[in-house]
Amino acid sequence: MEDEASGIWNWDRAFAVFPELLEAFLQVTLVATVVGSLIAAVVGLVVAMTRKLAPAWIAWPVHGFMEFIRMTPVVVQLLFAYYAFNFDPLATGIVVLGIHYAAYMAEVYRSGIDAVPKGQWEAATALSMSPGRTWLKVIIPQSLRTVVPALGTWVISMFKDTPFLMVIFITDMVRRAQVYGGQHYAYTEAITLAGLIFLAASYPTYLLMKQLEKRLARY
Amino acid sequence: MRENFEELGARLPSFADGLLVTIQLTLGGGALAFVIAIILGVTARSEYLLVRGGARAIIEFFRGTSLLVQLFWLFYVLPLFGWRLESLVAGILALGLNYGAYAAEVVRGAINSVPQGQWEATTALSMRPMHRLRRIIWPQAWAIMIPSLSNLFIMLLKGTAVASIVLLQDLTWLGGQLRQATGDTFFAYGVTAVMYLGLAMLIVLGAAALEKAAKRRLGQGAAKATKPSAAAASTTVGG
């Protein structure tokens, strides 16, 4: 019984693989999440504003394209971009993740912009503010405050999607765990630890977002 | 371009097989997710700390650890405990557990947003808890949760694309085969993406019909299409 128990979970193996996983976490997972969310946040805002400001012949194709991105698997998009552009895999992967999540964030921004009371627009007109100034000083600051928590949940989603990067041969944390498991014919420790690292990073972030949501709801 | 379509035509039977794998994963995972969502969504509202805490722990575990990790765990680790799962079964289990945990939050939020007066009325009529939930609360919560659940169902459909990693010959895998055969990345993955889009559209249409039926049962017209409570429930999706 004792032997069987140590065969199920081996601490030596766990300690051996942990630094490797952590390294991949910092080099791939974290980098992809941070850069990817920055791309998503900026592109998403631009797309949302395009729908409000641009003429229909620009706004509709952009909207249609983003809808297509939103409705098709990110894995297929990663494979497509990898083979179509023949560019640095990690950079390609990060941009694809960023644009995929921009499609979701655009919807979040849109609801945030729609939620700014009509009186604010009217007040800006009454003060004869220029459209640019109205957006920058009145509309965007107010909508940002309401959308931050929802954007945060998409960032967490993207974070947990980063293992999909392995389909374009990027050795992320989960791929590392799979390789280690294959070499030692012992998957338990490596894959479990990879999951726990995800949990350890995403759950506190989720709690923080919830707290933030509560605080922002007071305004 | 003509050779591309000829190649696609020659491969149509295998695409039908791949489509079948993707549909099996989607429907199987979706059905499992729905059952799990109802169980966890209801128990997460329990008045007993132990029951509530247990449900919360399960929800947070499956929401927090990434779909691919869960799939690999079922695929690589479980056999070491003597449970060898077929790839398709592992895929359905992983998708069902992962999206079931997300959907549980939708179910919980929708039940919570049923107006307080409805609960009080059931108490006034001294209904038993199960009866109350089944006849009064659930039909109202159901109408609220359909839009968020359909969003999650589409995410689940897109999540099935990871199945090719555990050696399943699904639509994404066939897209890769088509790319190798034609050498045309645009064409191969364009066709693949359009197929996923078609499936997603079916889900959207199905959900719209379900929502209409649920609202009609409650005597709510089409004019009150989306209530603010539906938006509130959908913000819990994704975390």
Interface residues (C-beta under 8 A of the other chain):
Chain A: I8 F68 M71 T72 P73 V74 V75 V76 Q77 L79 F80 Y83 A84 Y104 S111 P149 A150 G152 T153 W154 I156 S157 K160 D161 P163 F164 M166 V167 V174 A177 Q178 G181 A186 Y187 T188 I191 T192 A194 G195 L196 F198 L199 S202 Y203 Y206 M209 K210 E213
Chain B: E60 F61 R63 G64 T65 S66 L67 L68 V69 Q70 F72 W73 Y76 V77 L80 F81 I154 L157 K158 G159 T160 A161 V162 S164 I165 T172 G175 G176 R179 T185 F186 Y189 G190 T192 A193 Y196 L197 A200 M201 A231 T235 V237 G238 G239
